[in-house]
Every structure is written in C-alpha cells, then in structure tokens.
C-alpha cells in the first residue's frame, strides 16, 4: 500500500479539497484509494454519531469505503485545537492510539491511503507529542498543500523547513488558489517553484464550479500513474 500524509501551510488552505481531488484522480485511473482523517475537531451529530464535514468529503471522493469511525477515529464537536477538544472530552490521543487506528485500514484493501492532517504542520496531539511524531513513526512521505494567498511564501518555506527538521521527506507540494483576488498570483507561484526544494505536483485553480487539478508529471511519477492517460 502506498501512503502519503497531506499537510498544509495553515488551517483553511484546502487540504481536504486537494486530498479529495487526488482521491478522485486515483479513482479515475482505476486505483483503490481511501482517505484517512485521524483527527477532526468541528463536528455535528448525524446518523447517531459525530461526523466531520472534511472526513465525509474524503469518504465521498474515495474508491474504497469503510465505516465512518475507520476513516475518522478521533472526532470532536467543538471547532478548536484537537488536543484541547480531546482533553475536554476525556479522550486520550497518542502516537500509539493513532497507529492502532491506522493499521485497521489495512483490512479495507486499498492500494493508496491519503492521510489528511488537521490545521498546519505543528499540531499538538497531547501534552508532549505532535502529530508529526506519529508521521515520523509511520515513515509517511509528506505532500504539502500551499494556500495561495498573502503570506503564503513565509508559511510555505517555514513549513518545508520544519518537515525536514523533523526528519521527514516532503515529496512534493500542491498550489491551491484560495484567494481569487490575490495580487501577483503568478509571481508568487513562480517564487515558490524556484525556492521550495520539493517539486510542484499540481495546481488547483480557484473555481466556483467543478473543481479541477492541473496535474504535473511529478505527481504522476509519485503515484505511479501513466502519463498518457488524462485526468
């Protein structure tokens, strides 16, 4: 099974949007792919349980389906930092607990697993551990989603440096245009391409209609997909 961790330069930069597009791409190519949202804070009651909108989006986009609690094992109602929400709910989150839930996914038979983080890179999961401690434990390659808006350069460069400092491999990044009125969009995108060490995998242009992903060859190589087929 090929697995990747999807992180972002901040919260609300489009991790779920990009993860869903990648899951749909894999499904279009006939691949068995599943999304995994280990932590989510901000949920509503439905079907007799708490459900998170982002986790539901991953489930809808995936070609491999599991029970909600398999896709999003730690789900909390208030839209606050997950470790604080867990403390308020009396739930213990640890790297060991995350690994246990992650291993349960193997029963679904997916060829690809896209693990979506919460918030930005340095996300606490308890009083002593960060989510990246678990990513390092599982040796997951990292895909960085850069939300194209004012301030994205600083956030992108610092996040890539932090990923490397944690001993992890950022295998590529996706540019997501979250601000349709961003000034000097092209110039900022070019600066990111020149200065980020990881390759640009794809661009997700701002769209109020059907979202699309402008795929680069680096993404197809990373996922082991044929270049001749069209997304």
Helices and strands as residue ranges (DSSP letters): E 2-8, H 15-28, E 33-36, E 39-41, E 44-46, E 49-51, H 53-61, H 68-71, E 74-76, H 82-89, H 95-104, G 105-108, E 112-116, H 131-138, E 141-147, H 152-165, E 170-176, H 185-195, E 200-204, E 214-215, H 217-223
